Structure formats: structure tokens, C-alpha cells
Amino acid sequence: MVEIEQTAFEIIASAGDAQSMMLSALQCAREGKFQEAENLMNEAKTSLAKAHNAQTGLIVEESKGNKSKYSIIMVHAQDHLMNAILSQTLIGEMLHLYKRLEEK
């Protein structure tokens, strides 16, 4: 059985790293540093994939009948992951807007 707390902390750390990189990318775009912003978004995508893969591992284990105990830490990890996924979409759109404003 997968250690739920260890996986939760992996999700929290990876999603948190992704969130920080995306916010840095937004700051770069605000300053007109679009290539740097793009690089940060790509790094964030990698961290977000790591968090998502950890979550998927838990889902796969549960689908095999290996249920884990309820954990408030896991709930917290899910919050981090969902916020990072939402941020990816919104910040990506904001970067496009900054680029369009720069072009005008």
C-alpha cells in the first residue's frame, strides 16, 4: 500500500513549486520578458505533471482495491493540486493577454 502522507507531501511540494513558477512567469510577462515567462511555464508544467502522476498513482491503487485511510493532509494536497491546475489555465491566458498588449 502506498504511504498516503508521503504521497500527499509529494503532491503539495510539486504543486507548490508549479504555482510559484507560474506566478514568477506572470511577473516576467508583466515586465515584457516573454521567453523567460514561457520557460517558467514549461518548468511549472513538469512539476504539475509530477504532482498529477502522484495523485494518479493513488487513484490506480484504489481502483485495485487498495484503499487508503482518510487523511486531512491528502485533502490539503488535493487543494494545492486543484489550485495549481486552475492557475495554469488562468495564468496561461493572462500571458497571452500580456503578449497581445505588447504587440499593440
C-alpha positions in Angstrom: 0.0 0.0 0.0 1.2 3.5 -0.8 2.1 5.6 2.1 -0.6 8.3 1.9 1.3 11.0 3.8 4.5 10.7 1.7 2.4 10.9 -1.5 0.4 13.9 -0.1 3.6 15.7 0.6 5.0 15.0 -2.8 1.8 16.4 -4.3 2.0 19.5 -2.1 5.6 20.1 -2.9 5.3 19.6 -6.6 2.1 21.6 -7.0 3.5 24.4 -4.8 6.6 24.5 -6.9 4.5 24.7 -10.1 2.4 27.5 -8.5 5.4 29.5 -7.6 6.9 29.2 -11.1 3.7 30.2 -12.7 3.4 33.3 -10.6 7.0 34.1 -11.5 6.1 33.7 -15.1 3.2 36.1 -14.7 5.6 38.7 -13.2 8.0 38.1 -16.1 5.2 38.7 -18.6 4.2 41.9 -16.8 7.8 43.1 -17.4 7.8 42.0 -21.1 10.1 39.0 -20.6 8.0 36.6 -22.6 10.7 34.0 -23.3 11.5 33.8 -19.6 7.8 33.5 -18.8 7.4 30.7 -21.3 10.4 28.8 -19.8 8.9 29.1 -16.4 5.5 27.9 -17.5 7.2 24.9 -19.1 9.1 24.1 -15.9 5.8 24.5 -14.0 4.1 22.1 -16.4 6.8 19.5 -15.4 6.2 20.0 -11.7 2.5 19.9 -12.2 2.8 16.6 -14.1 4.8 15.2 -11.2 2.0 16.1 -8.7 -0.7 14.8 -11.0 1.2 11.5 -11.5 1.4 11.0 -7.7 -2.3 11.6 -7.5 -2.9 9.2 -10.3 -0.9 6.5 -8.5 -3.2 6.8 -5.6 -6.3 6.5 -7.8 -4.9 3.4 -9.6 -4.1 1.8 -6.2 -7.6 2.4 -5.0 -9.1 1.1 -8.2 -7.2 -2.1 -7.5 -9.0 -2.3 -4.1 -6.1 -0.9 -2.0 -7.9 1.8 -0.3 -6.1 4.4 1.8 -7.2 5.9 5.1 -8.7 9.3 5.1 -6.1 12.0 5.6 -6.5 15.7 6.1 -3.0 16.1 4.7 -4.2 14.4 1.5 -7.2 16.8 1.4 -4.8 19.7 1.7 -2.7 18.1 -1.1 -5.7 17.9 -3.4 -6.4 21.6 -2.7 -2.9 22.5 -3.8 -3.1 20.4 -6.9 -6.5 21.8 -8.0 -5.4 25.4 -7.4 -2.2 24.8 -9.4 -4.2 23.3 -12.3 -6.6 26.2 -12.3 -3.7 28.7 -12.1 -2.1 27.0 -15.1 -5.1 27.8 -17.2 -5.7 31.3 -15.9 -2.0 32.4 -15.9 -1.6 30.9 -19.4 -4.5 33.1 -20.6 -3.0 36.1 -18.8 0.3 35.6 -20.6 -1.5 35.6 -23.9 -3.1 38.9 -23.0 0.2 40.5 -22.0 1.7 39.4 -25.3 -1.3 41.0 -27.2 -0.9 44.2 -25.2 2.8 44.3 -26.0 2.1 43.9 -29.7 -0.2 46.9 -29.8 
